[in-house]
Amino acid sequence: MKVVAIDRIKEAQQRYPAAQNHLMGWYQIVSQGDFKNEQELRSTFGDVRGFNHEFKFPVPETTLLIHTLINFESQVALIEEIKPGSH
């Protein structure tokens, strides 16, 4: 899957240094994944929130959420923002 707006990961890594490895791990899993639908995404990321095309991924050991838009047909995940949220 192609991940768009990866500069947001780099910005979040600078802003939240303790989350660096988790953010990079999320990127590697998504970019190397071939998620055909929401069910496949949820089987990999058990705690993903959202539906249709809007998904939020909790970042382990932090309060951060990765807000995304995902198009399964075109295999594109757009990172909208990464910010603290309630898990």
C-alpha positions in Angstrom: 0.0 0.0 0.0 1.3 3.5 -0.8 1.5 5.8 2.1 1.0 9.5 1.3 2.1 12.4 3.4 4.9 10.6 5.2 6.3 14.0 6.2 3.6 13.9 8.9 5.4 10.9 10.4 8.7 12.7 10.4 7.1 15.8 12.1 5.5 13.6 14.7 8.8 11.8 15.3 10.4 15.1 16.0 7.6 16.4 18.2 7.2 13.1 20.1 10.6 11.4 20.2 9.4 8.5 22.4 7.0 7.4 19.6 9.7 7.3 16.9 10.0 3.5 16.6 6.2 2.9 16.9 5.5 5.4 14.1 8.2 3.9 11.8 6.8 0.4 12.6 3.3 1.5 11.6 4.6 3.0 8.4 6.5 -0.2 7.5 3.5 -2.5 8.2 1.1 -0.3 6.1 3.5 0.4 3.3 4.4 -3.3 2.9 0.8 -4.5 3.4 -1.7 -5.4 0.8 -4.9 -4.7 2.6 -7.9 -5.6 0.4 -10.6 -4.4 2.8 -11.3 -3.2 6.3 -11.4 -6.7 7.8 -7.8 -7.4 6.7 -6.7 -4.1 8.1 -8.4 -4.9 11.4 -6.8 -8.4 11.6 -3.4 -6.7 11.5 -4.2 -3.7 13.6 -6.6 -5.0 16.3 -7.3 -1.6 17.9 -7.9 0.4 14.7 -10.9 2.8 14.9 -13.2 4.0 12.2 -15.0 2.6 9.2 -15.4 3.0 5.4 -12.3 5.0 4.5 -11.5 7.0 7.7 -9.4 5.1 10.2 -7.5 6.1 13.4 -4.6 4.0 14.6 -3.5 4.3 18.3 0.2 4.5 18.6 1.3 2.0 21.4 2.7 3.4 24.6 1.5 6.9 23.7 -1.7 8.9 23.5 -1.1 9.6 19.8 -3.6 8.6 17.0 -2.7 8.4 13.4 -5.6 9.8 11.4 -5.8 8.3 7.9 -8.0 8.1 4.8 -7.6 4.7 3.1 -8.7 3.7 -0.4 -8.5 -0.1 -0.6 -9.1 -0.2 -4.3 -6.2 2.0 -5.2 -4.1 0.8 -2.3 -3.4 4.3 -0.9 -3.3 5.4 2.7 -3.2 9.2 3.3 -2.0 10.4 6.7 -4.2 13.3 7.6 -2.6 14.1 10.9 -0.9 12.5 13.9 -2.0 14.0 17.2 -2.8 13.1 20.8 -6.2 11.7 21.4 -8.1 9.4 23.8 -7.5 5.7 23.4 
